[in-house]
């Protein structure tokens, strides 16, 4: 099992930049060189991976071990939505539900507003929110801005992150 002591023996972590550097020379790397490589996971997000003692770890999880002395049991949320940005201020240990309450707008969204869609049969905008795995009706609206406001209020009421549904570029 990887420990904070082992990580600090091998790596330096700069919380302000989120970058790791090697403290010791090993096989193909020299002390002082950048640690990590890009990994594309099933989610199509690019993370930073670091190999330690022949095992691959995600850099954001190593950051938690480095800073707090433990590997998070839950998920690590990249607050700004950039999965390669491992600055300490951009990381938080959250549940799956909390992590999903801070995701960007889906690519197949046609209204441009998270949780708002056009219902042709009613000629109205429909605002919804996903809670506990179920879609909950917020309301039907003549104007998209009213549907957006209703969805934003629901986000606040149910503890969604302020970035949720934003069109962040990664």
ROZATOR-171656 format. One record per residue (C-alpha): x, y, z; residue in three letters; residue number from 1. Coordinates in nm, 3 decimals, padded with zeros to 5 digits. Example, Ala and Ser with C-alpha at 12.3 -4.5 7.8 and 13.67 -1.06 7.14 Angstrom:
2
<rec><x>01.230</x><y>-00.450</y><z>00.780</z><zake>ala</zake><tifi>1</tifi></rec>
<rec><x>01.367</x><y>-00.106</y><z>00.714</z><zake>ser</zake><tifi>2</tifi></rec>
//
This chain:
170
<rec><x>00.000</x><y>00.000</y><z>00.000</z><zake>unk</zake><tifi>1</tifi></rec>
<rec><x>00.130</x><y>00.344</y><z>-00.096</z><zake>unk</zake><tifi>2</tifi></rec>
<rec><x>00.199</x><y>00.573</y><z>00.200</z><zake>unk</zake><tifi>3</tifi></rec>
<rec><x>00.252</x><y>00.945</y><z>00.239</z><zake>unk</zake><tifi>4</tifi></rec>
<rec><x>00.607</x><y>00.874</y><z>00.353</z><zake>unk</zake><tifi>5</tifi></rec>
<rec><x>00.685</x><y>00.679</y><z>00.033</z><zake>unk</zake><tifi>6</tifi></rec>
<rec><x>00.532</x><y>00.949</y><z>-00.188</z><zake>unk</zake><tifi>7</tifi></rec>
<rec><x>00.733</x><y>01.225</y><z>-00.015</z><zake>unk</zake><tifi>8</tifi></rec>
<rec><x>01.048</x><y>01.014</y><z>-00.049</z><zake>unk</zake><tifi>9</tifi></rec>
<rec><x>01.001</x><y>01.001</y><z>-00.429</z><zake>unk</zake><tifi>10</tifi></rec>
<rec><x>00.806</x><y>01.311</y><z>-00.527</z><zake>unk</zake><tifi>11</tifi></rec>
<rec><x>00.764</x><y>01.679</y><z>-00.460</z><zake>unk</zake><tifi>12</tifi></rec>
<rec><x>00.414</x><y>01.825</y><z>-00.506</z><zake>unk</zake><tifi>13</tifi></rec>
<rec><x>00.362</x><y>02.196</y><z>-00.566</z><zake>unk</zake><tifi>14</tifi></rec>
<rec><x>00.007</x><y>02.274</y><z>-00.443</z><zake>unk</zake><tifi>15</tifi></rec>
<rec><x>-00.001</x><y>02.608</y><z>-00.628</z><zake>unk</zake><tifi>16</tifi></rec>
<rec><x>00.070</x><y>02.457</y><z>-00.973</z><zake>unk</zake><tifi>17</tifi></rec>
<rec><x>-00.053</x><y>02.102</y><z>-00.913</z><zake>unk</zake><tifi>18</tifi></rec>
<rec><x>00.268</x><y>01.963</y><z>-01.061</z><zake>unk</zake><tifi>19</tifi></rec>
<rec><x>00.475</x><y>01.674</y><z>-00.930</z><zake>unk</zake><tifi>20</tifi></rec>
<rec><x>00.852</x><y>01.642</y><z>-00.977</z><zake>unk</zake><tifi>21</tifi></rec>
<rec><x>01.080</x><y>01.350</y><z>-00.903</z><zake>unk</zake><tifi>22</tifi></rec>
<rec><x>01.313</x><y>01.387</y><z>-00.603</z><zake>unk</zake><tifi>23</tifi></rec>
<rec><x>01.526</x><y>01.087</y><z>-00.700</z><zake>unk</zake><tifi>24</tifi></rec>
<rec><x>01.659</x><y>00.955</y><z>-01.028</z><zake>unk</zake><tifi>25</tifi></rec>
<rec><x>01.500</x><y>00.628</y><z>-01.138</z><zake>unk</zake><tifi>26</tifi></rec>
<rec><x>01.537</x><y>00.425</y><z>-01.457</z><zake>unk</zake><tifi>27</tifi></rec>
<rec><x>01.425</x><y>00.668</y><z>-01.728</z><zake>unk</zake><tifi>28</tifi></rec>
<rec><x>01.379</x><y>00.982</y><z>-01.517</z><zake>unk</zake><tifi>29</tifi></rec>
<rec><x>01.613</x><y>01.222</y><z>-01.346</z><zake>unk</zake><tifi>30</tifi></rec>
<rec><x>01.564</x><y>01.396</y><z>-01.015</z><zake>unk</zake><tifi>31</tifi></rec>
<rec><x>01.399</x><y>01.734</y><z>-01.076</z><zake>unk</zake><tifi>32</tifi></rec>
<rec><x>01.213</x><y>01.624</y><z>-01.387</z><zake>unk</zake><tifi>33</tifi></rec>
<rec><x>00.836</x><y>01.642</y><z>-01.418</z><zake>unk</zake><tifi>34</tifi></rec>
<rec><x>00.646</x><y>01.337</y><z>-01.298</z><zake>unk</zake><tifi>35</tifi></rec>
<rec><x>00.339</x><y>01.209</y><z>-01.474</z><zake>unk</zake><tifi>36</tifi></rec>
<rec><x>00.190</x><y>01.132</y><z>-01.811</z><zake>unk</zake><tifi>37</tifi></rec>
<rec><x>-00.149</x><y>01.185</y><z>-01.971</z><zake>unk</zake><tifi>38</tifi></rec>
<rec><x>-00.412</x><y>00.912</y><z>-01.942</z><zake>unk</zake><tifi>39</tifi></rec>
<rec><x>-00.737</x><y>00.910</y><z>-02.137</z><zake>unk</zake><tifi>40</tifi></rec>
<rec><x>-01.001</x><y>00.718</y><z>-01.947</z><zake>unk</zake><tifi>41</tifi></rec>
<rec><x>-01.340</x><y>00.586</y><z>-02.061</z><zake>unk</zake><tifi>42</tifi></rec>
<rec><x>-01.493</x><y>00.918</y><z>-01.961</z><zake>unk</zake><tifi>43</tifi></rec>
<rec><x>-01.288</x><y>01.075</y><z>-02.243</z><zake>unk</zake><tifi>44</tifi></rec>
<rec><x>-01.126</x><y>01.306</y><z>-01.989</z><zake>unk</zake><tifi>45</tifi></rec>
<rec><x>-00.751</x><y>01.341</y><z>-01.972</z><zake>unk</zake><tifi>46</tifi></rec>
<rec><x>-00.600</x><y>01.276</y><z>-01.630</z><zake>unk</zake><tifi>47</tifi></rec>
<rec><x>-00.240</x><y>01.272</y><z>-01.512</z><zake>unk</zake><tifi>48</tifi></rec>
<rec><x>-00.098</x><y>00.935</y><z>-01.409</z><zake>unk</zake><tifi>49</tifi></rec>
<rec><x>00.218</x><y>00.861</y><z>-01.212</z><zake>unk</zake><tifi>50</tifi></rec>
<rec><x>00.384</x><y>00.520</y><z>-01.176</z><zake>unk</zake><tifi>51</tifi></rec>
<rec><x>00.519</x><y>00.443</y><z>-00.831</z><zake>unk</zake><tifi>52</tifi></rec>
<rec><x>00.668</x><y>00.104</y><z>-00.751</z><zake>unk</zake><tifi>53</tifi></rec>
<rec><x>00.530</x><y>-00.050</y><z>-01.072</z><zake>unk</zake><tifi>54</tifi></rec>
<rec><x>00.174</x><y>00.065</y><z>-01.004</z><zake>unk</zake><tifi>55</tifi></rec>
<rec><x>-00.018</x><y>00.343</y><z>-01.180</z><zake>unk</zake><tifi>56</tifi></rec>
<rec><x>-00.188</x><y>00.609</y><z>-00.968</z><zake>unk</zake><tifi>57</tifi></rec>
<rec><x>-00.390</x><y>00.913</y><z>-01.064</z><zake>unk</zake><tifi>58</tifi></rec>
<rec><x>-00.203</x><y>01.231</y><z>-00.969</z><zake>unk</zake><tifi>59</tifi></rec>
<rec><x>-00.505</x><y>01.396</y><z>-00.806</z><zake>unk</zake><tifi>60</tifi></rec>
<rec><x>-00.534</x><y>01.103</y><z>-00.565</z><zake>unk</zake><tifi>61</tifi></rec>
<rec><x>-00.160</x><y>01.118</y><z>-00.490</z><zake>unk</zake><tifi>62</tifi></rec>
<rec><x>-00.206</x><y>01.491</y><z>-00.416</z><zake>unk</zake><tifi>63</tifi></rec>
<rec><x>-00.451</x><y>01.395</y><z>-00.139</z><zake>unk</zake><tifi>64</tifi></rec>
<rec><x>-00.210</x><y>01.141</y><z>00.002</z><zake>unk</zake><tifi>65</tifi></rec>
<rec><x>00.075</x><y>01.394</y><z>-00.015</z><zake>unk</zake><tifi>66</tifi></rec>
<rec><x>-00.123</x><y>01.675</y><z>00.151</z><zake>unk</zake><tifi>67</tifi></rec>
<rec><x>-00.346</x><y>01.485</y><z>00.397</z><zake>unk</zake><tifi>68</tifi></rec>
<rec><x>-00.176</x><y>01.154</y><z>00.459</z><zake>unk</zake><tifi>69</tifi></rec>
<rec><x>-00.459</x><y>00.945</y><z>00.316</z><zake>unk</zake><tifi>70</tifi></rec>
<rec><x>-00.587</x><y>00.828</y><z>-00.019</z><zake>unk</zake><tifi>71</tifi></rec>
<rec><x>-00.948</x><y>00.947</y><z>-00.062</z><zake>unk</zake><tifi>72</tifi></rec>
<rec><x>-01.205</x><y>00.671</y><z>-00.022</z><zake>unk</zake><tifi>73</tifi></rec>
<rec><x>-01.453</x><y>00.868</y><z>-00.232</z><zake>unk</zake><tifi>74</tifi></rec>
<rec><x>-01.411</x><y>01.056</y><z>-00.560</z><zake>unk</zake><tifi>75</tifi></rec>
<rec><x>-01.188</x><y>01.354</y><z>-00.621</z><zake>unk</zake><tifi>76</tifi></rec>
<rec><x>-01.372</x><y>01.640</y><z>-00.792</z><zake>unk</zake><tifi>77</tifi></rec>
<rec><x>-01.179</x><y>01.880</y><z>-01.013</z><zake>unk</zake><tifi>78</tifi></rec>
<rec><x>-01.379</x><y>02.191</y><z>-00.923</z><zake>unk</zake><tifi>79</tifi></rec>
<rec><x>-01.311</x><y>02.377</y><z>-01.248</z><zake>unk</zake><tifi>80</tifi></rec>
<rec><x>-01.391</x><y>02.069</y><z>-01.460</z><zake>unk</zake><tifi>81</tifi></rec>
<rec><x>-01.036</x><y>02.033</y><z>-01.593</z><zake>unk</zake><tifi>82</tifi></rec>
<rec><x>-00.928</x><y>01.679</y><z>-01.501</z><zake>unk</zake><tifi>83</tifi></rec>
<rec><x>-00.561</x><y>01.762</y><z>-01.564</z><zake>unk</zake><tifi>84</tifi></rec>
<rec><x>-00.560</x><y>02.060</y><z>-01.325</z><zake>unk</zake><tifi>85</tifi></rec>
<rec><x>-00.430</x><y>01.915</y><z>-00.999</z><zake>unk</zake><tifi>86</tifi></rec>
<rec><x>-00.380</x><y>02.238</y><z>-00.808</z><zake>unk</zake><tifi>87</tifi></rec>
<rec><x>-00.473</x><y>02.179</y><z>-00.446</z><zake>unk</zake><tifi>88</tifi></rec>
<rec><x>-00.737</x><y>02.456</y><z>-00.451</z><zake>unk</zake><tifi>89</tifi></rec>
<rec><x>-00.906</x><y>02.275</y><z>-00.745</z><zake>unk</zake><tifi>90</tifi></rec>
<rec><x>-00.944</x><y>01.938</y><z>-00.571</z><zake>unk</zake><tifi>91</tifi></rec>
<rec><x>-01.206</x><y>01.819</y><z>-00.324</z><zake>unk</zake><tifi>92</tifi></rec>
<rec><x>-01.294</x><y>01.479</y><z>-00.177</z><zake>unk</zake><tifi>93</tifi></rec>
<rec><x>-01.662</x><y>01.420</y><z>-00.253</z><zake>unk</zake><tifi>94</tifi></rec>
<rec><x>-01.925</x><y>01.150</y><z>-00.290</z><zake>unk</zake><tifi>95</tifi></rec>
<rec><x>-02.037</x><y>01.036</y><z>-00.636</z><zake>unk</zake><tifi>96</tifi></rec>
<rec><x>-02.356</x><y>01.241</y><z>-00.599</z><zake>unk</zake><tifi>97</tifi></rec>
<rec><x>-02.160</x><y>01.556</y><z>-00.509</z><zake>unk</zake><tifi>98</tifi></rec>
<rec><x>-01.925</x><y>01.498</y><z>-00.802</z><zake>unk</zake><tifi>99</tifi></rec>
<rec><x>-02.216</x><y>01.464</y><z>-01.044</z><zake>unk</zake><tifi>100</tifi></rec>
<rec><x>-02.353</x><y>01.793</y><z>-00.910</z><zake>unk</zake><tifi>101</tifi></rec>
<rec><x>-02.048</x><y>01.963</y><z>-01.060</z><zake>unk</zake><tifi>102</tifi></rec>
<rec><x>-02.039</x><y>01.842</y><z>-01.418</z><zake>unk</zake><tifi>103</tifi></rec>
<rec><x>-02.038</x><y>02.053</y><z>-01.731</z><zake>unk</zake><tifi>104</tifi></rec>
<rec><x>-02.327</x><y>02.069</y><z>-01.974</z><zake>unk</zake><tifi>105</tifi></rec>
<rec><x>-02.363</x><y>01.756</y><z>-02.188</z><zake>unk</zake><tifi>106</tifi></rec>
<rec><x>-02.265</x><y>01.775</y><z>-02.554</z><zake>unk</zake><tifi>107</tifi></rec>
<rec><x>-02.607</x><y>01.659</y><z>-02.672</z><zake>unk</zake><tifi>108</tifi></rec>
<rec><x>-02.782</x><y>01.948</y><z>-02.494</z><zake>unk</zake><tifi>109</tifi></rec>
<rec><x>-02.966</x><y>02.152</y><z>-02.758</z><zake>unk</zake><tifi>110</tifi></rec>
<rec><x>-03.109</x><y>02.432</y><z>-02.541</z><zake>unk</zake><tifi>111</tifi></rec>
<rec><x>-02.774</x><y>02.548</y><z>-02.404</z><zake>unk</zake><tifi>112</tifi></rec>
<rec><x>-02.915</x><y>02.529</y><z>-02.051</z><zake>unk</zake><tifi>113</tifi></rec>
<rec><x>-02.862</x><y>02.228</y><z>-01.825</z><zake>unk</zake><tifi>114</tifi></rec>
<rec><x>-03.192</x><y>02.065</y><z>-01.732</z><zake>unk</zake><tifi>115</tifi></rec>
<rec><x>-03.400</x><y>02.268</y><z>-01.978</z><zake>unk</zake><tifi>116</tifi></rec>
<rec><x>-03.551</x><y>02.132</y><z>-02.298</z><zake>unk</zake><tifi>117</tifi></rec>
<rec><x>-03.812</x><y>02.237</y><z>-02.551</z><zake>unk</zake><tifi>118</tifi></rec>
<rec><x>-04.138</x><y>02.039</y><z>-02.548</z><zake>unk</zake><tifi>119</tifi></rec>
<rec><x>-04.285</x><y>02.076</y><z>-02.896</z><zake>unk</zake><tifi>120</tifi></rec>
<rec><x>-04.629</x><y>01.933</y><z>-02.807</z><zake>unk</zake><tifi>121</tifi></rec>
<rec><x>-04.675</x><y>02.203</y><z>-02.538</z><zake>unk</zake><tifi>122</tifi></rec>
<rec><x>-04.474</x><y>02.477</y><z>-02.710</z><zake>unk</zake><tifi>123</tifi></rec>
<rec><x>-04.302</x><y>02.538</y><z>-02.378</z><zake>unk</zake><tifi>124</tifi></rec>
<rec><x>-03.963</x><y>02.504</y><z>-02.212</z><zake>unk</zake><tifi>125</tifi></rec>
<rec><x>-03.948</x><y>02.221</y><z>-01.959</z><zake>unk</zake><tifi>126</tifi></rec>
<rec><x>-03.715</x><y>02.249</y><z>-01.659</z><zake>unk</zake><tifi>127</tifi></rec>
<rec><x>-03.611</x><y>01.931</y><z>-01.476</z><zake>unk</zake><tifi>128</tifi></rec>
<rec><x>-03.348</x><y>01.819</y><z>-01.228</z><zake>unk</zake><tifi>129</tifi></rec>
<rec><x>-03.202</x><y>01.477</y><z>-01.149</z><zake>unk</zake><tifi>130</tifi></rec>
<rec><x>-03.231</x><y>01.385</y><z>-00.780</z><zake>unk</zake><tifi>131</tifi></rec>
<rec><x>-03.153</x><y>01.043</y><z>-00.632</z><zake>unk</zake><tifi>132</tifi></rec>
<rec><x>-03.141</x><y>00.889</y><z>-00.981</z><zake>unk</zake><tifi>133</tifi></rec>
<rec><x>-03.484</x><y>01.021</y><z>-01.080</z><zake>unk</zake><tifi>134</tifi></rec>
<rec><x>-03.581</x><y>01.310</y><z>-01.302</z><zake>unk</zake><tifi>135</tifi></rec>
<rec><x>-03.795</x><y>01.560</y><z>-01.113</z><zake>unk</zake><tifi>136</tifi></rec>
<rec><x>-04.027</x><y>01.805</y><z>-01.288</z><zake>unk</zake><tifi>137</tifi></rec>
<rec><x>-03.965</x><y>02.172</y><z>-01.202</z><zake>unk</zake><tifi>138</tifi></rec>
<rec><x>-04.209</x><y>02.334</y><z>-01.443</z><zake>unk</zake><tifi>139</tifi></rec>
<rec><x>-04.310</x><y>02.442</y><z>-01.793</z><zake>unk</zake><tifi>140</tifi></rec>
<rec><x>-04.227</x><y>02.794</y><z>-01.907</z><zake>unk</zake><tifi>141</tifi></rec>
<rec><x>-04.305</x><y>03.019</y><z>-02.204</z><zake>unk</zake><tifi>142</tifi></rec>
<rec><x>-03.963</x><y>03.181</y><z>-02.184</z><zake>unk</zake><tifi>143</tifi></rec>
<rec><x>-03.627</x><y>03.001</y><z>-02.168</z><zake>unk</zake><tifi>144</tifi></rec>
<rec><x>-03.488</x><y>03.259</y><z>-01.924</z><zake>unk</zake><tifi>145</tifi></rec>
<rec><x>-03.766</x><y>03.173</y><z>-01.675</z><zake>unk</zake><tifi>146</tifi></rec>
<rec><x>-03.691</x><y>02.801</y><z>-01.716</z><zake>unk</zake><tifi>147</tifi></rec>
<rec><x>-03.320</x><y>02.875</y><z>-01.663</z><zake>unk</zake><tifi>148</tifi></rec>
<rec><x>-03.393</x><y>03.075</y><z>-01.347</z><zake>unk</zake><tifi>149</tifi></rec>
<rec><x>-03.615</x><y>02.797</y><z>-01.211</z><zake>unk</zake><tifi>150</tifi></rec>
<rec><x>-03.340</x><y>02.541</y><z>-01.277</z><zake>unk</zake><tifi>151</tifi></rec>
<rec><x>-03.076</x><y>02.764</y><z>-01.113</z><zake>unk</zake><tifi>152</tifi></rec>
<rec><x>-03.297</x><y>02.800</y><z>-00.804</z><zake>unk</zake><tifi>153</tifi></rec>
<rec><x>-03.340</x><y>02.420</y><z>-00.792</z><zake>unk</zake><tifi>154</tifi></rec>
<rec><x>-02.960</x><y>02.382</y><z>-00.820</z><zake>unk</zake><tifi>155</tifi></rec>
<rec><x>-02.914</x><y>02.606</y><z>-00.517</z><zake>unk</zake><tifi>156</tifi></rec>
<rec><x>-03.194</x><y>02.439</y><z>-00.321</z><zake>unk</zake><tifi>157</tifi></rec>
<rec><x>-03.048</x><y>02.091</y><z>-00.377</z><zake>unk</zake><tifi>158</tifi></rec>
<rec><x>-02.681</x><y>02.178</y><z>-00.320</z><zake>unk</zake><tifi>159</tifi></rec>
<rec><x>-02.545</x><y>02.165</y><z>-00.675</z><zake>unk</zake><tifi>160</tifi></rec>
<rec><x>-02.206</x><y>02.327</y><z>-00.730</z><zake>unk</zake><tifi>161</tifi></rec>
<rec><x>-02.211</x><y>02.676</y><z>-00.881</z><zake>unk</zake><tifi>162</tifi></rec>
<rec><x>-02.018</x><y>02.539</y><z>-01.187</z><zake>unk</zake><tifi>163</tifi></rec>
<rec><x>-02.275</x><y>02.267</y><z>-01.258</z><zake>unk</zake><tifi>164</tifi></rec>
<rec><x>-02.403</x><y>02.281</y><z>-01.614</z><zake>unk</zake><tifi>165</tifi></rec>
<rec><x>-02.160</x><y>02.546</y><z>-01.725</z><zake>unk</zake><tifi>166</tifi></rec>
<rec><x>-02.004</x><y>02.529</y><z>-02.069</z><zake>unk</zake><tifi>167</tifi></rec>
<rec><x>-01.647</x><y>02.499</y><z>-01.942</z><zake>unk</zake><tifi>168</tifi></rec>
<rec><x>-01.380</x><y>02.419</y><z>-02.195</z><zake>unk</zake><tifi>169</tifi></rec>
<rec><x>-01.138</x><y>02.155</y><z>-02.083</z><zake>unk</zake><tifi>170</tifi></rec>
//
